[in-house]
Amino acid sequence: MSDPAQSLRKIDFSVPKELLDSPYGSELQLAVQLALQAGANMIEYCDSKGTEAEASHDLGINTKSQPADFCTKIDVENELVVMTAIQKQFPTHKIIGEETVGTGVIPPLTADPTWIIDPIDGTTNFAAGLPLTCVSIGFCVGQKPVMGVAYAPMTNELYLAVQGHGAYRNGVKLSQRSHVPLSRAVVCFEFGYAQDSDKIDAMLAGVRRILVHGCRTTRQIGSGVLDLCYVATGRLDVVYAGVAGEGWKPWDYCAGMLFAQETGCCVETLDPASAGKEFDIYSKSILCAGSTKLAKELRQVVSGAKV
């Protein structure tokens, strides 16, 4: 009998012709190569959790601004590999990487071609040996994301998207999402690193209002990029973060929002004034839903407005 895990590893990760023939085919090819390389670098560390091999796989954890916000040496290694290859092939392009920026000020996004990298999204999951983690590589032109790649090595899923050319998972084009009401929705929320009691109260109050209103279930994945991938595929119906200003960073949004948008999902902020407006990857909150109707309903419930 064949080993299902071995079959899973044999997935064809070639780039679909529609994306290859897009204006960003060369950037996409490089991003796929680098995402797979960085993902392979993660597998032996994640697989070693709970085994004798774990002791020999030192993650080199380095705390950033607080204990909950940290990086591993694999984050740093992956970012260096990705940045070095991009600089070699596209020397005029700019790069914004999570570990390069660190806890400093994130450089503004200009009109220049710019890569935005998260070498490991879901670092806490990765360090704990949880499989919900990925490499994310996005590319922007004219201050807008136009290409995205995310590779989740532990589930062996490769997500690709190019603006106007669709989104794919493991070579299969994703279909358009249909509307699901909040009462039947799988709702994902992310709390981030907020520790102030008022912010915590605000985040918990939002979840409480959702539970009182009613939904199918709630989840917290721990990887913003995978959250967006899962909304795009229908595994989740809606995800939100940033109720108390604890939202994500550009590298959490850049690639993932393209997967969602290319499958007809609504990507906005929690601010009611953002409804129908173009999403800014420097926003402090996000609301991504399978439909604009669900986005509106979720926003109203979380804020306490009448539905």
RODREN-610225 format. One record per atom (N, C-alpha, C): residue in three letters; x, y negated, z. Coordinates in steps of 0.001 Angstrom, whole numbers, padded with zeros to 6 digits, always signed. Atoms other than C-alpha are relative to their C-alpha. Example, Ala and Ser with C-alpha at 12.3 -4.5 7.8 and 13.67 -1.06 7.14 Angstrom:
2
ALA+000890+001190+000000/ALA+012300+004500+007800/ALA+000900-001200+000000/SER-000820+001190-000060/SER+013670+001060+007140/SER-000770-001090+000730/
***
This chain:
307
MET+000860+001202+000000/MET+000000+000000+000000/MET+000886-001239+000000/SER-000810+001220+000092/SER+001362-003431-000921/SER-000197-000878+001220/ASP+000040+000903-001149/ASP+002148-005949+001783/ASP-000656-001313-000429/PRO+000679+001241+000388/PRO-000343-008885+001564/PRO+000906-001213+000118/ALA-000899+001143-000180/ALA+002330-011248+002877/ALA+000958-000118-001174/GLN-000911+000028+001136/GLN+004671-010249+000059/GLN-000713-000487-001252/SER+000783+000460+001150/SER+001914-010788-002505/SER-000200-001501+000057/LEU+000212+001427-000181/LEU+001297-014227-001050/LEU+001217-000786-000459/ARG-001229+000693+000345/ARG+004928-015171-001607/ARG+000254-000048-001506/LYS-000236-000071+001434/LYS+004684-014364-005337/LYS-000846-000991-000798/ILE+000840+000990+000667/ILE+002380-017275-006140/ILE+000822-000800-000995/ASP-000665+000776+001044/ASP+003291-019112-009349/ASP-000171-001482+000315/PHE+000053+001410-000342/PHE+004190-022692-008465/PHE+000369-000899-001178/SER-000282+000838+001166/SER+004645-023952-012034/SER-000999-001153-000050/VAL+000835+001195+000058/VAL+003228-027411-012718/VAL-001005+000117-001140/PRO+001008-000071+001057/PRO-000081-027405-014660/PRO+000310-000982-001133/LYS-000341+000808+001175/LYS+000288-028787-018193/LYS-000627-001394+000057/GLU+000669+001303-000063/GLU-002249-031569-017589/GLU+000795-000994+000837/LEU-000795+000880-000857/LEU-000067-032964-014813/LEU+001387-000227-000588/LEU-001322+000102+000601/LEU+003184-032259-016614/LEU+000011-001020-001136/ASP+000112+000929+001128/ASP+001972-034297-019600/ASP-000438-001396+000418/SER+000411+001317-000498/SER+000929-037214-017392/SER+001187-000965-000022/PRO-001115+000969-000012/PRO+002991-040427-017186/PRO+001039+000263+001081/TYR-000908-000242-001123/TYR+004589-039090-014000/TYR+000426+001461+000077/GLY-000364-001404+000045/GLY+005413-035568-015137/GLY+001404+000288+000503/SER-001385-000237-000427/SER+009165-035897-014552/SER+000149-000203+001501/GLU-000035+000218-001452/GLU+008685-037332-011056/GLU-000673+001170+000726/LEU+000727-001107-000614/LEU+006190-034568-010294/LEU+000853+001267+000024/GLN-000856-001185+000049/GLN+008561-031821-011414/GLN+001072-000039+001089/LEU-001027+000128-001023/LEU+011290-033142-009136/LEU-000608+000152+001393/ALA+000642-000070-001310/ALA+008887-033546-006208/ALA-000379+001435+000362/VAL+000349-001405-000253/VAL+007683-029946-006554/VAL+001243+000788+000387/GLN-001259-000697-000286/GLN+011246-028638-006637/GLN+000489-000303+001414/LEU-000512+000414-001306/LEU+012180-030625-003530/LEU-000933+000435+001136/ALA+000950-000428-001030/ALA+008998-029810-001596/ALA+000165+001489+000295/LEU-000204-001439-000196/LEU+009544-026080-002156/LEU+001325+000273+000715/GLN-001306-000172-000641/GLN+013203-026407-001149/GLN-000068-000358+001481/ALA+000135+000425-001396/ALA+012351-028310+002028/ALA-000878+000969+000780/GLY+000879-000963-000664/GLY+009558-025869+002823/GLY+000718+001287+000352/ALA-000774-001213-000264/ALA+011900-022910+002518/ALA+000920-000196+001199/ASN-000874+000319-001132/ASN+014159-024650+005034/ASN-000747+000097+001332/MET+000813-000043-001208/MET+011279-024637+007517/MET-000392+001412+000419/ILE+000601-001311-000257/ILE+010163-021015+007225/ILE+000726+000804+001075/GLU-000711-000851-000962/GLU+012926-019245+009160/GLU-000116-000528+001423/TYR+000135+000571-001339/TYR+012549-021656+012083/TYR-001394+000257+000560/CYS+001371-000203-000458/CYS+008765-021397+012270/CYS-000258+001487+000255/ASP+000191-001441-000139/ASP+008870-017614+011807/ASP+000704+000576+001228/SER-000792-000539-001102/SER+011382-017209+014644/SER-000659-000168+001368/LYS+000640+000234-001295/LYS+009020-018418+017399/LYS-000461+001308+000633/GLY+000417-001183-000744/GLY+008524-015748+020025/GLY+000820+001244-000306/THR-000853-001148+000327/THR+011291-013520+018656/THR+001398-000225+000551/GLU-001374+000121-000480/GLU+014875-012831+019635/GLU+000792-001003-000839/ALA-000721+000921+000895/ALA+015963-014951+016666/ALA-000182-001458+000401/GLU+000297+001388-000355/GLU+014458-018076+018243/GLU+001190-000689+000667/ALA-001121+000591-000740/ALA+017477-018630+020497/ALA+001100-000504-000920/SER-001054+000407+000936/SER+019768-018933+017475/SER-000471-001067-000978/HIS+000549+001013+000886/HIS+017474-021400+015713/HIS-000309-001269+000802/ASP+000151+001228-000774/ASP+018048-024623+017620/ASP-000602-001084-000887/LEU+000676+001016+000801/LEU+015619-027269+016340/LEU+000609-001388+000172/GLY-000649+001295-000189/GLY+017746-030126+017688/GLY-001005-001120+000194/ILE+001073+000983-000206/ILE+014707-032038+018979/ILE+000553-001308+000534/ASN-000440+001341-000372/ASN+015275-035777+019251/ASN-001234-000876+000217/THR+001158+000829-000325/THR+012671-037927+021033/THR+000162-001402-000578/LYS-000017+001347+000588/LYS+011767-041194+019313/LYS-000375-001017+001089/SER+000414+001029-000955/SER+009753-043748+021309/SER-000612+000572+001263/GLN+000610-000625-001157/GLN+008014-041316+023655/GLN+000048+001510-000210/PRO-000156-001452+000109/PRO+008098-037550+024417/PRO-000878+000652-001063/ALA+000915-000607+000974/ALA+005091-036815+022176/ALA+000397-000297-001435/ASP-000433+000404+001343/ASP+006752-038536+019210/ASP+001472+000361-000153/PHE-001368-000463+000116/PHE+009870-036645+018197/PHE+000243+000541-001403/CYS-000337-000655+001251/CYS+011707-035178+015244/CYS+000970+001135+000289/THR-000956-001093-000123/THR+013780-032054+014723/THR+001115-000217-001014/LYS-001093+000128+000964/LYS+017043-031621+012881/LYS-000452+000425-001390/ILE+000506-000437+001301/ILE+015016-029965+010110/ILE-000698-001164-000703/ASP+000574+001223+000580/ASP+013049-033213+009609/ASP+001098-000790-000695/VAL-001103+000819+000508/VAL+016346-035027+009127/VAL+000659+000665-001211/GLU-000614-000724+001116/GLU+017848-032324+006890/GLU-000882-000061-001241/ASN+000919+000027+001139/ASN+014759-032188+004687/ASN-000034-001368-000660/GLU+000060+001341+000576/GLU+014607-035947+004271/GLU+001273-000330-000766/LEU-001266+000258+000678/LEU+018285-036111+003342/LEU+000047+000716-001350/VAL+000025-000765+001249/VAL+017861-033383+000710/VAL-000883-000688-001032/VAL+000960+000629+000914/VAL+014825-035108-000804/VAL+000521-001349-000494/MET-000465+001332+000379/MET+016283-038618-000769/MET+001222+000059-000919/THR-001216-000115+000811/THR+019639-037540-002212/THR-000332+000367-001441/ALA+000378-000434+001346/ALA+018017-035793-005167/ALA-000747-001091-000754/ILE+000741+001089+000646/ILE+015660-038691-005872/ILE+000956-001109-000437/GLN-000959+001060+000320/GLN+018483-041222-005750/GLN+000887+000375-001182/LYS-000838-000452+001107/LYS+020485-039116-008179/LYS-000747-000065-001319/GLN+000768-000051+001245/GLN+017716-038689-010755/GLN-000675-001325-000338/PHE+000680+001281+000224/PHE+015970-042049-010281/PHE+000678-001084+000850/PRO-000793+000918-000834/PRO+018635-044459-008966/PRO-000618-001383+000212/THR+000604+001333-000155/THR+016490-047578-009451/THR-001249+000025+000877/HIS+001214-000109-000803/HIS+013564-046255-007418/HIS+000290-000255+001477/LYS-000112+000194-001439/LYS+012981-047246-003802/LYS-000556+001226+000728/ILE+000447-001137-000796/ILE+012406-044713-001019/ILE-000335-000466+001418/ILE+000384+000230-001392/ILE+010550-044969+002285/ILE-000196+001370+000635/GLY+000082-001297-000653/GLY+011158-041953+004511/GLY-000274-000155+001478/GLU+000382+000116-001413/GLU+009721-041310+007971/GLU+001216-000029+000916/GLU-001138-000076-000915/GLU+013009-040347+009575/GLU+000996-001128-000235/THR-000877+001132+000291/THR+014976-043106+007833/THR-000520-001261+000671/VAL+000625+001159-000640/VAL+012510-045705+009097/VAL+000060+000139+001517/GLY-000007-000223-001441/GLY+012353-044103+012549/GLY-001109-000769+000687/THR+000991+000788-000736/THR+010586-046308+015081/THR+000077-001477-000372/GLY-000138+001387+000436/GLY+011588-049493+013246/GLY-001169-000461-000846/VAL+001048+000583+000839/VAL+009497-051719+011023/VAL-000013+000707-001354/ILE+000120-000670+001288/ILE+008193-049933+007940/ILE+000171-001032-001114/PRO-000199+000957+001098/PRO+009457-051686+004785/PRO-001301-000231-000766/PRO+001217+000263+000774/PRO+006700-053383+002777/PRO+000042+000743-001327/LEU+000096-000673+001287/LEU+005488-051606-000327/LEU-000048-001059-001095/THR-000065+000970+001084/THR+006490-053627-003394/THR-000558+000619-001277/ALA+000483-000492+001289/ALA+005493-053277-007038/ALA+000977+000975-000644/ASP-001007-000907+000555/ASP+008701-051299-007680/ASP-000398+001463+000212/PRO+000245-001426-000217/PRO+008475-047522-008162/PRO+000582+000425+001346/THR-000417-000302-001371/THR+008633-046221-004587/THR-000479+001386+000423/TRP+000318-001309-000553/TRP+008751-042739-003089/TRP-000256-000139+001497/ILE+000318+000017-001423/ILE+007164-042197+000327/ILE-000001+001447+000494/ILE-000306-001379-000374/ILE+008334-039084+002162/ILE-000303+000288+001469/ASP+000100-000557-001349/ASP+007315-037106+005219/ASP+000631+001381-000073/PRO-000716-001271+000158/PRO+009902-034299+005482/PRO-000649+001170+000715/ILE+000839-001003-000668/ILE+007714-032410+007962/ILE-001194-000744+000588/ASP+001209+000586-000574/ASP+004157-033546+008557/ASP-000622+001050+000908/GLY+000427-000974-000998/GLY+002890-031902+011712/GLY+001216+000577+000700/THR-001242-000450-000641/THR+006276-031767+013445/THR-000273+000750+001304/THR+000318-000685-001262/THR+004714-030779+016780/THR-000458+001427-000279/ASN+000414-001352+000389/ASN+002985-027831+015095/ASN+001220+000838-000397/PHE-001194-000705+000473/PHE+006254-026877+013404/PHE+000881+000447+001162/ALA-000868-000316-001131/ALA+008269-027023+016626/ALA-000611+001070+000902/ALA+000689-000989-000827/ALA+005639-024906+018394/ALA-000201+001328-000720/GLY+000193-001219+000776/GLY+005591-022325+015607/GLY-001386+000139-000580/LEU+001326-000029+000608/LEU+002070-023222+014480/LEU+000137-000202-001509/PRO-000193+000039+001456/PRO+001667-022730+010704/PRO-000568-001228-000708/LEU+000631+001151+000647/LEU-000293-025958+010049/LEU+000968-001174-000065/THR-001036+001014+000182/THR+002594-028096+008844/THR+000405-000001-001470/CYS-000314+000072+001426/CYS+003828-029280+005456/CYS+001061-001053-000289/VAL-000886+001033+000542/VAL+006287-031313+003402/VAL-000860-000876-000903/SER+000813+000901+000811/SER+004749-034399+001789/SER+000881-000995-000741/ILE-000757+000929+000842/ILE+006184-036403-001110/ILE-000982-000759-000884/GLY+000887+000831+000807/GLY+004255-039298-002628/GLY+000801-000989-000818/PHE-000673+000955+000884/PHE+005126-041727-005403/PHE-000969-001124-000337/CYS+000838+001174+000237/CYS+003793-045264-005818/CYS+000549-000845-001142/VAL-000348+000960+001043/VAL+003792-047640-008778/VAL-000985-001156+000111/GLY+000891+001154-000130/GLY+002417-051172-008553/GLY-000708-000038+001327/GLN+000513-000016-001372/GLN+001856-050707-004800/GLN-001153+000981+000219/LYS+001070-000980-000142/LYS-000514-047777-005366/LYS+000543+001420-000182/PRO-000398-001393+000198/PRO-000024-044008-004928/PRO-000497+000509-001351/VAL+000379-000526+001314/VAL-000009-042356-008361/VAL+000331+001480-000141/MET-000377-001412+000063/MET+001493-038929-007667/MET+000240+000518+001410/GLY-000196-000576-001325/GLY+001499-036616-004673/GLY+000249+001492-000049/VAL-000298-001429-000149/VAL+002913-033239-003686/VAL+000041+000322+001489/ALA-000092-000479-001380/ALA+002401-031376-000428/ALA+000158+001512-000036/TYR-000223-001445-000049/TYR+003746-027913+000328/TYR-000055+000465+001447/ALA+000135-000603-001328/ALA+002640-025918+003372/ALA+000666+001371-000059/PRO-000753-001237+000195/PRO+005313-023185+003573/PRO-000551+001213+000733/MET+000455-001148-000776/MET+003714-021031+006254/MET-001296+000605-000554/THR+001189-000536+000669/THR+000472-020655+004267/THR+000235+000117-001497/ASN-000420-000094+001398/ASN+002317-020893+000926/ASN-000989-000673-000946/GLU+000927+000758+000839/GLU+000027-023547-000519/GLU+000681-001271-000502/LEU-000585+001171+000635/LEU+001211-026186-002956/LEU-001119-000856-000587/TYR+001010+000941+000476/TYR-001012-029212-003529/TYR+000666-001042-000898/LEU-000529+000967+000950/LEU-000433-031481-006536/LEU-001115-000923-000463/ALA+000978+000934+000546/ALA-002190-034600-007784/ALA+000704-001130-000727/VAL-000435+001191+000722/VAL-001645-037349-010329/VAL-001242-000833-000255/GLN+001148+000898+000151/GLN-003927-040356-010485/GLN-000622+000137-001392/GLY+000721-000109+001259/GLY-006572-039827-013153/GLY+000148+001334-000703/HIS-000237-001291+000650/HIS-005424-036271-013912/HIS-000387+001183+000888/GLY+000492-001075-000834/GLY-006950-034269-011073/GLY+000959+000453+001083/ALA-000778-000574-001102/ALA-005724-032334-008057/ALA-000043+001517-000105/TYR-000138-001450+000124/TYR-004539-028724-007886/TYR+000527+000607+001289/ARG-000570-000794-001085/ARG-003882-026091-005244/ARG+000489+001309-000601/ASN-000604-001210+000567/ASN-001484-023342-006312/ASN-000409+000218-001455/GLY+000246-000082+001439/GLY-002108-024134-009972/GLY-001453+000009-000422/VAL+001431-000026+000323/VAL-005912-024085-009759/VAL-000591-001387+000260/LYS+000556+001349-000145/LYS-007734-027369-010358/LYS-001138-000005+001006/LEU+001032+000122-001019/LEU-009892-028487-007451/LEU-001226-000672-000586/SER+001251+000550+000521/SER-013537-029243-008156/SER-000466-001185+000826/GLN+000551+001164-000683/GLN-015510-032324-007179/GLN-000798+000441+001223/ARG+000731-000306-001226/ARG-016913-032334-003639/ARG-001459-000423-000119/SER+001411+000363-000064/SER-020660-032394-003007/SER-000319-000541+001387/HIS+000361+000624-001274/HIS-022487-034216-000215/HIS-000419+001038+001041/VAL+000396-000792-001168/VAL-022784-032567+003212/VAL-000363-000988+001099/PRO+000370+000919-001078/PRO-024700-034386+005976/PRO+000810+000278+001255/LEU-000787-000149-001219/LEU-022989-034946+009314/LEU-000501+001155+000859/SER+000559-001076-000817/SER-025343-032474+010989/SER+000533+001379-000399/ARG-000534-001275+000466/ARG-023783-029683+008887/ARG+001492-000081-000317/ALA-001392+000238+000368/ALA-020259-031079+008637/ALA+000998+000587+000994/VAL-001157-000345-000819/VAL-016963-029716+009906/VAL+000810-001282+000126/VAL-000596+001316-000245/VAL-015515-032862+011482/VAL+001375+000151+000641/CYS-001343-000010-000559/CYS-011807-033333+012076/CYS+000348-001395+000503/PHE-000473+001279-000532/PHE-010367-036072+014274/PHE+001426+000196+000489/GLU-001373-000053-000504/GLU-006772-036884+015204/GLU+000194-001130+000992/PHE-000142+000982-001072/PHE-005868-038666+018433/PHE+001368-000685+000033/GLY-001295+000666+000011/GLY-002207-039474+017828/GLY+000650-000051+001378/TYR-000816+000083-001220/TYR+000023-040699+020672/TYR-000536-001000+001027/ALA+000536+000992-000923/ALA-002272-043173+022442/ALA-000060+000545+001427/GLN+000010-000415-001403/GLN-001828-043020+026231/GLN-000687-001020+000901/ASP+000714+001019-000763/ASP-003530-046236+027369/ASP-001414+000504+000295/SER+001299-000553-000407/SER-006695-045345+029316/SER-001162-000561-000811/ASP+001081+000593+000791/ASP-008901-047798+027388/ASP-000065+000612-001397/LYS-000029-000612+001333/LYS-007764-046335+024051/LYS-000489+001443+000055/ILE+000443-001385-000154/ILE-008284-042810+025300/ILE-001514+000051+000169/ASP+001458+000056-000198/ASP-011790-043716+026482/ASP-000720-000259-001321/ALA+000624+000329+001285/ALA-012582-045199+023054/ALA+000005+001206-000934/MET-000087-001176+000871/MET-011377-042084+021214/MET-000968+001094+000448/LEU+000894-001032-000522/LEU-013282-039707+023496/LEU-001462-000388-000181/ALA+001383+000466+000179/ALA-016424-041856+023257/ALA-000468+000260-001428/GLY+000367-000257+001390/GLY-016341-041533+019463/GLY-000344+001463-000228/VAL+000263-001431+000135/VAL-016146-037739+019657/VAL-001297+000372+000716/ARG+001229-000289-000745/ARG-018889-037667+022280/ARG-001238-000376-000821/ARG+001150+000433+000804/ARG-021219-039640+019984/ARG-000251+000956-001163/ILE+000159-000978+001078/ILE-020542-037164+017175/ILE-000671+001262+000523/LEU+000567-001216-000574/LEU-021335-034210+019436/LEU-001467-000196+000398/VAL+001387+000291-000364/VAL-024517-035868+020726/VAL-000865-000060-001257/HIS+000737+000081+001263/HIS-025581-036636+017155/HIS-000197+001387-000585/GLY+000053-001351+000548/GLY-024794-033091+016093/GLY+000844+000149-001254/CYS-000778-000360+001186/CYS-022370-031530+013593/CYS+000200+001505+000045/ARG-000213-001446-000022/ARG-021373-028009+012623/ARG+001051+000368+001038/THR-001064-000225-000974/THR-018127-028130+014612/THR+001032-001101-000140/THR-001090+000977+000072/THR-015087-030283+015349/THR+001342+000726+000028/ARG-001338-000575+000046/ARG-011412-029628+014746/ARG+001045-001109+000140/GLN-001160+000882+000010/GLN-008016-031254+015339/GLN+001164+000836-000523/ILE-000993-000826+000700/ILE-005378-029908+012920/ILE+001425-000341+000422/GLY-001351+000390-000390/GLY-002280-031928+013881/GLY+000899-000352-001166/SER-000749+000417+001188/SER-001184-032763+010320/SER-000923-000837-000868/GLY+000866+000885+000770/GLY-002711-035782+008635/GLY-000067+000362-001469/VAL-000026-000359+001422/VAL-001606-034678+005174/VAL-000869+001232-000258/LEU+000830-001187+000178/LEU-003181-031243+005585/LEU-001469-000305+000261/ASP+001387+000425-000204/ASP-006320-032879+006977/ASP-000610-000446-001323/LEU+000500+000547+001267/LEU-006698-034722+003673/LEU-000078+001081-001076/CYS+000049-001133+000930/CYS-005848-031605+001662/CYS-001233+000853+000268/TYR+001117-000872-000365/TYR-008499-029681+003554/TYR-001357-000651-000285/VAL+001233+000672+000415/VAL-011162-032321+002938/VAL-000161+000148-001513/ALA+000035-000130+001457/ALA-010253-032180-000761/ALA-000480+001383-000431/THR+000362-001372+000371/THR-010719-028392-000802/THR-001328+000451+000597/GLY+001266-000381-000619/GLY-013857-028317+001374/GLY+000152+000784+001275/ARG-000197-000685-001280/ARG-012276-026634+004386/ARG-000469-000886+001153/LEU+000549+001011-000899/LEU-013123-029815+006270/LEU-000930-000885-000822/ASP+000902+000904+000715/ASP-015952-032170+005376/ASP+000381-001459+000191/VAL-000375+001394-000277/VAL-014593-035317+006994/VAL+001112-000016+001053/VAL-001033+000212-001007/VAL-011553-036510+008936/VAL+000096-001490+000272/TYR-000206+001407-000330/TYR-010983-039747+010804/TYR+001067-000129+001066/ALA-001005+000317-001016/ALA-008283-041352+012925/ALA+000135-001509+000071/GLY-000234+001432-000136/GLY-007578-044790+014310/GLY-001098-000760+000714/VAL+001076+000682-000743/VAL-010586-045541+016528/VAL+000569-001086+000900/ALA-000612+000954-000923/ALA-008246-047317+018963/ALA+001302-000569-000579/GLY-001197+000546+000637/GLY-005670-048477+016427/GLY+001172+000949-000009/GLU-001091-000978-000072/GLU-003675-045260+016765/GLU+000122+000755-001324/GLY+000011-000654+001305/GLY-003889-044526+013032/GLY+001354+000455-000484/TRP-001182-000626+000558/TRP-001328-042939+010766/TRP+000917-001007-000683/LYS-000977+000812+000721/LYS+001623-044230+008759/LYS-000107+000269-001505/PRO+000104-000182+001457/PRO+002033-044612+004961/PRO+000341+001402-000479/TRP-000388-001347+000437/TRP+003744-041203+004678/TRP-001046+001046+000354/ASP+001105-000912-000304/ASP+000692-039572+006254/ASP-001125-000140-001023/TYR+001092+000287+000935/TYR-001627-041169+003683/TYR+000364+000252-001458/CYS-000354+000204+001403/CYS+000284-041521+000430/CYS-000369+001160-000919/ALA+000284-001139+000876/ALA+000192-038051-001133/ALA-001403+000552+000249/GLY+001267-000623-000351/GLY-002845-036743+000746/GLY-001217-000706-000535/MET+001188+000733+000461/MET-005225-039510-000256/MET-000280+000264-001476/LEU+000197-000296+001419/LEU-004644-038682-003928/LEU-000738+001319-000197/PHE+000701-001286+000107/PHE-005726-035061-003423/PHE-001494-000214+000247/ALA+001397+000252-000350/ALA-008920-036323-001808/ALA-000712-000815-001077/GLN+000635+000864+000986/GLN-009661-039082-004295/GLN-000216+000698-001336/GLU+000115-000690+001285/GLU-009038-036850-007301/GLU-001058+001105+000021/THR+001111-000953-000090/THR-011756-034492-006020/THR-001301-000722+000360/GLY+001214+000779-000215/GLY-014268-037309-005613/GLY-000287-000379+001428/CYS+000210+000352-001405/CYS-013815-037833-001886/CYS+000113-001509+000206/CYS-000040+001411-000385/CYS-014263-041202-000220/CYS+001136-000195+001006/VAL-001103+000300-000914/VAL-011122-042632+001409/VAL-000060-001485+000340/GLU+000136+001380-000466/GLU-011645-045808+003462/GLU+000582-000104+001408/THR-000367+000135-001400/THR-010860-047204+006898/THR-001273+000091+000839/LEU+001166-000041-000873/LEU-013143-047053+009931/LEU-000718-001337+000079/ASP+000587+001331-000005/ASP-013802-050771+009565/ASP-001159-000052-000998/PRO+001149+000066+000916/PRO-017331-051228+008106/PRO+000240-000932-001189/ALA-000271+000942+001080/ALA-015979-054107+006030/ALA+000802+000633-001137/SER-000826-000654+001029/SER-013778-051630+004129/SER-000824+000848-000958/ALA+000833-000867+000828/ALA-016723-049720+002645/ALA+000045-000439-001461/GLY-000051+000287+001425/GLY-016272-049511-001107/GLY+001278-000667-000471/LYS-001245+000679+000370/LYS-012864-051183-001005/LYS+001142+000998-000148/GLU-001156-000846+000223/GLU-009541-049733-002125/GLU+000773+000206+001297/PHE-000695-000317-001246/PHE-007691-047970+000686/PHE+001450-000452-000058/ASP-001377+000479-000130/ASP-004398-049492+001844/ASP+000770+000995+000863/ILE-000736-001021-000747/ILE-001788-046918+002926/ILE+000733-000561+001213/TYR-000553+000592-001226/TYR-000602-049376+005598/TYR-001111-000250+001025/SER+001136+000185-000904/SER-004023-049282+007281/SER+000230+000711+001330/LYS-000133-000572-001336/LYS-004310-048505+011001/LYS-001071+001036+000317/SER+001016-001038-000205/SER-007289-046197+010578/SER-000356+000600-001350/ILE+000429-000661+001236/ILE-008655-043754+008041/ILE-001292+000760+000243/LEU+001222-000793+000033/LEU-011979-042148+007211/LEU-000054+000627-001386/CYS+000034-000710+001274/CYS-011920-039501+004494/CYS-001121+001025+000058/ALA+001163-000889-000007/ALA-015140-037703+003635/ALA-000273+000518-001408/GLY+000330-000585+001289/GLY-016463-035485+000888/GLY-000940-000836-000832/SER+000908+000882+000736/SER-018968-038178-000062/SER-000085-001347+000710/THR+000157+001328-000612/THR-019630-041881+000537/THR-001133+000017+001026/LYS+001111-000088-000951/LYS-022885-040950+002291/LYS+000483+000531+001348/LEU-000520-000568-001246/LEU-021064-038813+004838/LEU+000945-000980+000683/ALA-000911+000988-000574/ALA-018414-041497+005313/ALA-000786-001069+000745/LYS+000826+001030-000632/LYS-021110-044075+006086/LYS-000643+000524+001281/GLU+000668-000576-001164/GLU-022917-041753+008477/GLU+000996+000198+001143/LEU-001013-000226-001030/LEU-019733-040797+010349/LEU+000434-001306+000622/ARG-000439+001309-000504/ARG-018627-044429+010645/ARG-001031-000582+000957/GLN+001059+000548-000857/GLN-021975-045456+012111/GLN-000080+000737+001324/VAL+000099-000787-001225/VAL-022045-042618+014633/VAL+001191-000266+000923/VAL-001210+000236-000808/VAL-018442-043108+015798/VAL-000043-001369+000644/SER+000031+001363-000527/SER-019015-046851+016242/SER-001154-000253+000960/GLY+001150+000168-000875/GLY-022296-046344+018094/GLY-001128-000772-000640/ALA+001064+000725+000699/ALA-024382-048107+015446/ALA-001186+000937-000245/LYS+001185-000797+000280/LYS-027900-046936+014656/LYS+000143+000647-001359/VAL-000100-000745+001259/VAL-028023-044249+011961/VAL-001358+000008-000688/
***
